[in-house]
Amino acid sequence: MMKSVLVAVILATAGSFAMSVPATAGYVYVQTGPPAAVVERVPGRPGRGYVWVGGYYRWYGGRYTWVSGSWVRHGGAWCQGHWVHEPRHGWYWTPGRWC
């Protein structure tokens, strides 16, 4: 019994380490790419001065989690964040920004 628990803990730890590796540049590299983006139905604009900020996948708790898009009151344009693949390390998230 104790041996099977120990094996399960070792495998769980190894699996979570293999999925993401912290990097020195402040990025967390993920070894598997994100799923296909969720196609969101964009609701009507709530008023003037609102910009749609689209949804995205974030890496949380050892897996990808969808964050829904929303309308944000702002006078500029939103440049959507995106996942970037770096062949040597894996995938990392580049956050969206006002541009």
C-alpha positions as CSV (number, residue, x, y, z in Angstrom):
1,M,0.0,0.0,0.0
2,M,2.7,2.5,1.0
3,K,4.7,1.6,-2.1
4,S,1.8,2.4,-4.4
5,V,1.2,5.7,-2.7
6,L,4.8,6.6,-3.0
7,V,4.8,5.7,-6.7
8,A,1.7,7.8,-7.3
9,V,3.3,10.8,-5.6
10,I,6.5,10.5,-7.6
11,L,4.5,10.2,-10.9
12,A,2.3,13.2,-10.0
13,T,5.3,15.3,-9.2
14,A,7.2,14.3,-12.3
15,G,4.2,14.9,-14.5
16,S,3.6,18.4,-13.1
17,F,7.3,19.3,-13.5
18,A,7.3,18.1,-17.1
19,M,4.3,20.2,-18.0
20,S,5.8,23.6,-17.0
21,V,9.3,24.9,-16.4
22,P,10.0,28.3,-14.8
23,A,12.3,30.4,-16.9
24,T,14.7,33.2,-15.9
25,A,13.0,35.8,-18.1
26,G,9.8,35.7,-15.9
27,Y,8.0,33.4,-18.3
28,V,6.6,30.0,-17.4
29,Y,7.2,27.6,-20.2
30,V,4.5,24.9,-20.9
31,Q,5.5,21.9,-22.9
32,T,2.1,21.4,-24.6
33,G,0.5,24.1,-26.7
34,P,-2.9,25.6,-25.8
35,P,-6.1,24.1,-27.1
36,A,-7.9,25.8,-30.0
37,A,-9.4,29.1,-28.9
38,V,-13.0,29.1,-27.8
39,V,-15.2,30.9,-30.3
40,E,-17.0,33.5,-28.2
41,R,-20.2,35.2,-29.1
42,V,-19.4,38.9,-28.6
43,P,-22.4,40.6,-26.9
44,G,-23.5,44.0,-28.1
45,R,-21.3,47.0,-27.1
46,P,-22.6,48.4,-23.8
47,G,-21.9,52.0,-25.0
48,R,-19.4,54.4,-26.5
49,G,-15.8,54.1,-25.4
50,Y,-15.9,50.3,-24.8
51,V,-13.4,48.0,-26.4
52,W,-13.8,44.2,-26.6
53,V,-10.9,42.3,-24.9
54,G,-11.1,38.7,-26.3
55,G,-10.8,35.6,-24.2
56,Y,-7.7,33.5,-23.9
57,Y,-6.3,30.5,-22.2
58,R,-4.1,31.0,-19.2
59,W,-1.9,28.4,-17.5
60,Y,-3.2,27.8,-14.0
61,G,-3.0,24.8,-11.6
62,G,-1.0,22.7,-14.1
63,R,-3.5,23.1,-17.0
64,Y,-5.0,25.6,-19.4
65,T,-8.0,27.5,-18.2
66,W,-10.2,29.6,-20.4
67,V,-10.7,33.3,-19.4
68,S,-13.8,34.8,-21.1
69,G,-13.6,38.0,-23.0
70,S,-15.3,41.2,-21.8
71,W,-16.1,44.8,-22.7
72,V,-13.7,47.3,-21.1
73,R,-14.2,51.0,-21.0
74,H,-11.1,52.6,-22.7
75,G,-10.3,55.0,-25.5
76,G,-7.6,53.0,-27.2
77,A,-7.2,49.8,-29.1
78,W,-6.5,46.4,-27.5
79,C,-3.7,44.2,-28.9
80,Q,-4.7,40.6,-27.9
81,G,-2.3,38.5,-25.9
82,H,-1.1,35.3,-27.4
83,W,0.9,32.1,-26.8
84,V,4.3,31.9,-28.4
85,H,6.2,28.7,-29.2
86,E,9.9,28.6,-28.5
87,P,11.3,25.3,-29.9
88,R,13.9,24.9,-27.1
89,H,11.7,25.6,-24.1
90,G,8.0,25.2,-25.1
91,W,5.1,27.7,-25.0
92,Y,4.9,30.9,-23.1
93,W,2.2,33.6,-22.7
94,T,2.7,37.2,-23.9
95,P,0.0,39.3,-22.2
96,G,-2.3,41.6,-24.1
97,R,-1.8,45.4,-23.9
98,W,-3.3,48.7,-24.9
99,C,-1.7,49.8,-28.2
